Amino acid sequence: MATKTDITSMTEAEIKEYLTQRKVQSLALQREKGVEARKDVEAYCLKKHGMSLAMIFTATRKAPQLQSYRNPKDGTTYIYSGRGKLPAWCKDEYLAN
C-alpha cells in the first residue's frame, strides 16, 4: 500500500510535479495489470472456446456474403468469398457487380 504524502507544505509547482508523477505511476500500473489481465482472458478463451481474443473480437453475427459465378466453358460453379486470387475467367463478371 502506498504511503500518504502531505502536500500542505509543498509549493504549487511541487504539487503539480507530484500529481504528474502520480499519474505516470498510475498509468504504468494500469498498463502492467492490463497486460496480465489480457493474458488471463486469452488463456481462458483458448481453454473454454478454443479461440483467441482476436478471433472473438472479429467474429460477427452476420455470415459472409458469398458470390457464386458460373464458368462459361464447362458450366461449373465457383463460389468467391472476396478473399484470395480470383480466377481469370470470372474477373469481368466480378468487376461488373
QUIWOZI-V285189 format. One record per backbone hydrogen bond with DSSP energy under -1.0 kcal/mol. CO is the residue of the C=O (numbers start at 1). NH is the residue of the N-H. Records with the same first field share a line. If there is no record, write none. Layout:
CO = NH ; NH
//
This chain:
7 = 10
11 = 15
12 = 16
13 = 17
14 = 18
15 = 19
16 = 20
17 = 21
18 = 22
19 = 23
20 = 24
21 = 25
22 = 26
23 = 27
24 = 28
25 = 29
26 = 30
27 = 31
28 = 32
29 = 33
30 = 34
31 = 35
32 = 36
33 = 37
34 = 38
35 = 39
36 = 40
37 = 41
38 = 42
39 = 43
40 = 44
41 = 45
42 = 46
43 = 47
44 = 48
45 = 49 ; 50 ; 51
52 = 56
53 = 57
54 = 58
67 = 80
69 = 78
71 = 75
76 = 71
78 = 69
80 = 67
87 = 90
88 = 91
90 = 94
91 = 95
92 = 96
//
